[in-house]
Amino acid sequence: MANGNQHPIRILHVVGGMNRGGIETWLMHVLRHIDRDRFQMDFLVHTDKPCAYDDEIRALGSRIIPCLQPSKPWLYARNFQRILHEYGLYDIVHSHVHHFSGYILLLANQAGVSIRIAHSHLDSSSLEAKAIWKRSLYLAVMKRWINLYATTGLACSRKATSLFGLPWEKDPRWQLLYCGIDLKAFQTVLDPMSVRAEFGIPEDAFVIGHVGRFEQQKNHHFLLEIITEVVKRESNIRLLLVGDGSLHPDIEQKVLQMGLTDYVIFAGSRHDVPRLMRGAMNVFLFPSLFEGLGLVLIEAQAAGLPCILSDVIPEEVDVIKPLMHRLSISQPASIWAEVILKSKNNQLKITPTETLKLVDESVLNIQASTKKLENIYLLESSKLVNK
């Protein structure tokens, strides 16, 4: 068994693909900050297409290993076993693919991997409640396998522990690991006017920002309803949408239909989110239907932005309470619009320097997050050595 005094502990992270998203961005933060002499992180992905972080991952000495056909269990199992045979047995398999982690950890157990981690980055309880019977059966089996084959379960918030069942606190395997952000990008000097000029945003425009994948969870349709209400009350505004995803064409079409073309800017997937938050945005809007934690909200707070968010988002993300305003998604778009415009006229009693300091001192910075993860890996490895 690997330990810090011999060869590095070898960890295989299982993700869909290393494109920009909350889970993937956090994993990149971890890869940059973890002691790479003691921990060798590789990434098993469910795609053979190039992803945004692939080049940097390889530059940092880690591998991208495609394992295809997750929708065909027997074929996927053969691919998985072949990979473990080809690359050598890993000390740890750390799975980030939510319910499907049950199958991953079953396969890892069959292959003889001693440490098997299921990591929940999402509170999917509302989706589970609406699932049809076939889906419900699949979810029940996966959760059963997670319970059987996970040696450790990590969740990014108390709500995200829904993957492990209740009462999760009574099982010592299940624990919280808050994802953290790297604050370096929030400490650089920048010129807001040049950031705005890049997108053709007027200097005096009030900019509402949103960062998130174009998927149902992020509630873009409601977001556009809110902007329609804002425009009725204030015309000198812009909505800056950062991200990409399967619903992108649908949302672009909706913007056209709603007559919002002059107000909505599609920035695409970006590597410089902190720069856009600090240089272009005045307020951050996040009406998600559900979240595991909401990593971009931590970034928005680090940038000193007032945040208007749905009340289903875990409260652990509220580092700077004066910046956070929670609303129910059952409230009409007009109420959301009024709260947004109220933030426009409110003078914040806290400076960006102070907000950055508070985030840095919280458990939601990358140093604290990475250190805790290292300790979990070391503790689980030491248990096996001492057996």
N, C-alpha and C positions, 0 to 999 in steps of 0.2 A: 504493500500500500504506500502511496506517495505521501511524503511529508516535507516540511519546509527545509529540512536538513539534507534531503536527498534530491531526487528529481522534482520538477514542478508538479503541482497537483493539476491534472488534466481535466478540464471542464468542457463538456459539449453542450452549448446553448442551442435549444430548438426553437426556431422562429419561422414565421411564414416567409419572410424575405427582409433584408436589411435596408429597406427604404426609410425615409424620414417619417417618423411617427413617435408617439410617446414612449412605447416600450423600447423601440430600436434606438431612439436618441439617448435614453437612459443607459442602455447597454453600451453605447459608444462612450458616454461619459465614464462609465465603469472601466471599460477597456483602456481608456487613456490614463486613468488614475490608479488602477490596481497595480500591485507589485508584480510585474510580468516575469520576474526571475522566479517567483514562488508559485505563480498561477498562470497556466497556459489555457487561454480561452479560444475555442473554435466555435464555428456557427454552422449548424445543420439547418438548411433552408428548404422550403417546399417549392422552389422555382429554379429554373436554369437561366432566367433572364438576368442581366446585370442590374444591380440595385445601387442606390445612391452612396451607400457607405462601403461598398465592396473594396474599392481601391485602398481606402485608409485602413480597413481591417487587415488587408494583406501587408500593407506597409508597416503595421505594428506587429507583424510576425504571427498573425492568426490566419486560420484557413476558413474559406467559404466552401461548404460541402453540400451540393444539391442532393436531396432525397425526394424523388418525385412520386406522384400518384397517391397522395394521402386519401383520396376518395376511393381507392381500390385497396382495401386492407391487406390482402394476401401479397399483392405486388409490393406494396409499401414495406411490409414486414421483411420481404426478401432484400429490398434495397437497404433497409436499416441495418440488418444483420451483416450484409456485405460491407457496408461502410465501417462498422465496428471491427470487422475482421481486417479490412484493408488498412485502416488508420491506427489500429491497435486499441485495446480496451481502454475506455476513459474511466477515470476515478469517479467522476460525477456526470450525470446527465441532468441538466437543468432546463425544464420545459416551460415555455411561455405561451403555449397555444391553447390555453384555457381548458375547455372540456376535453379536447383531443389529447391533452396531456395524459389522460387515463390510459390510452392505447400506447403512447410513447413509453410510459413508465412500465407497463406490462412487458413491452419488447425489451426494454433496458434490463428488467429483472431476469427475463429469459436468457439474455446475453451475459449475465453475471456481473452487471454494474452494481456496485455496492451502495452508492449514494444516489438517490433518485429524488429530485426536487420538482414539485409542482408549484408553479408561480402564478398566482391570480392577480391580474392587472385590471380586473373589471368586476363590477357588480352586475351580474347578468340575471338576477332574481326576477326582474320584471319580464324579461324575455322568456325565461323558463316557465313562468306562470301562463303565458299565452301560447305555448308550444302545442302543436297537434300531437296526437297519440304516438305516431312514429318517432317524431323528434323527442318527445318526452321519454320514450323508451331508450333512445340513444343517450340522452343526457343522464338518465338514471344509471345506465351501465357504465358510462364514463366516470361519473362521480363515485360509483362503487369501486372501480379500478383504481382511482386516485387514492381512495381510502385504504385499499389493499396494498398498493405497490409504492406509494410515496413514503420515503423515509423522512422527508421534511416537506412542509407546505408553507410557502411564503405568500403574504397578501400585502398589497400596497396601501390598504386602508381597512378599517373594521368592516365596512360594507362589502369589500372585495372578498372577505372570508366566506361569503355565501357559497363559494365553490366547495368548501370543505364540510358544509352542513353545520347544524347547531346541536348542542352548544360547543363551538369550536375551541373555547378556552380550556375545556376539560381534557383535550388531547395535547400533550406536550410537543407533538410534532408540528402543530400549526402555530405560526407566529407572524407578527407584523414586521415588514421591512419597508420603510418609507423611501420612495424614490427621491433622489436629490438632483439638483441642477448645478451646473458649473457656472460660477458667477463672473468669470474673467471677462466675458463678452459684455457685461454690464458696467465694467469699470473703465472702458476706453473712452476717449474724447471723440465726440462726433458733431457734425453740423446738421441739425434737423432740416434746414432749408434744402441742403443737397439731397437728403433722403427723399423729401417730398417732391423735389424737382424730377427725380428719377421716375416717378409715377404720374407726373403732371398734376400734382395736388396743389391747389392754391395755398399760399402761406397762411391765410387767415381761415381756411376751412376747418371745420370740426370733424375729426376723423375717428370713426368707430372701427375698431379692429376685431378680427376674429382669426384664430389659427386652429385648423383642424381638418382632418380628412373629410372629403365630400362623401360621407356615408350617412345613413339614416340616423345613427346615434347622435350626430352633431346637430341635427334639427335645423338644417339650412332653410327649409321652406318657411318655418316660423320666423327665422332670422330675417328673411326678406319681408315678411308681413310687418315686423317691427320697424324696419327701415322705411317702409311705405308710410307708416304712421309718423315717423320722425320727420320725413320730408314734408308732410302736410303742415308741420309746425315750424320747421327750420330748413330752408333750401340750401344753405351754404354748408353742406355736409358731404362726406364721402364714407363709403363702407369699403374697407380694405380686407379682402379675403385671402388668406394665406393657406395653401394646401392644395391637394389634388385627390382624386378618387373616382369611383365608378359613377357617382351622381353629378360630376362636374358638367357634362353637356346638358343635363336636365336643369341644373341651376342656372346655367347661362341662358337657356331658352326661357326660363321663368323670369329672369331679369328683363329680358326683351319684352315679354308679354305684359309685365307689370309696369313698363315704362320707366325702369330704373337705370337704364344704360348709362346716363350721365353721372350717376351717383355711385355705382359699384365698380370696384377695381379688382380684377383677378390677378393676384401676384404669382400664383403657381406655388410649387414646392420650393422652399427657400432654405438655404443654409445659415442665413443671417437674421433669424427671427428676433433676437435681442436688439439688433440695430433698427429693425422696422418698428418694434414696440417703442423704443426710446426716441426715435427720430421722426416717426410719422403719426403714431396713434395718440389720441387724447383720452380714450376710454376703451375698455375691453369688454366685449359682449360674448357670453358663453351660455346659450340656452340648451345645453345637452339634455337628452332624454335619460341618460345614465352615464356614469363614469366610474372608473376604479379609484382614481384620485384626481386627475386633471392637472398634469404636469405643467401645461402652458399657463395655468393660473398662477403657479409659483413664479414663473418667468414674468408674467404681467405685474405681479406685486413687486418683484425685484426691480422692474422698470418704473415703479411708482404710479402705475395706472389704476384709476378707479375701475372696479370689476363688477359688472352686472351679470349675475349667473343664476342658473336654476337651482332650486332648493333641494334637489335630489343629489347634488354633488357632495361627496364626503366632506364633513366639516374640518377634518384634519388639514385640508388645503388652506384654511383661513389663517395665514401667518400674521397678516396685518389687518385686523378687523375693521379699522376705519375705511379701508379701501374696498371692502366686500359688501355688496348689496344683493341679497338673495330674494328671488321672486319665484312663485309657482308658475310652471308652464301652463297651468289651467287659467292663469290670469290673461286677460285680453292683451293683444299686441299694443294697444293704446296706452295701457298702464306701463308696460316696459319702455315705451317711447318717452313717456313723461319722466320716468326715473333717469333715463339716459340724458335727457336735456337738463334735468335738475343738476346732474353731475357736471354739466358744462358750466353752470353758473356758480357752483360751489367752489370756494377756495380751499384747497387741501391744507390741513394743518400739519402735514408731515412731508418732509423733503425726500427727493430720490436718494440722497445720501443716507438718510435715516432708514428708508425702506430696505435698501441694499444691506445695511448693517443688520437689520432684524432678520432678514432671510438667511444671511450668513451665520447668524448665531442660532438658528433653528436646526431641527433634525433634517430639514429638507434641503441641505446643501450636499454636494456630491462627495465631499470628504467624509462626512458622517455616514452617508449611505454606503460608500465603498468599504469603509472600515468595518461596518457591521457585517456586510456580505463576506468579506475576508474572514472575519471571526467565525461566521457560520460554517464556511468551507473547512477551516482549520479544526473546529470543534468536531464536526461530523467525521473528518478524516482521523482525528485522534481517537475517537471512539472505536474505530475499526482496528487501529494499531494496537490499542490496549486490550482487545478481546482475547 
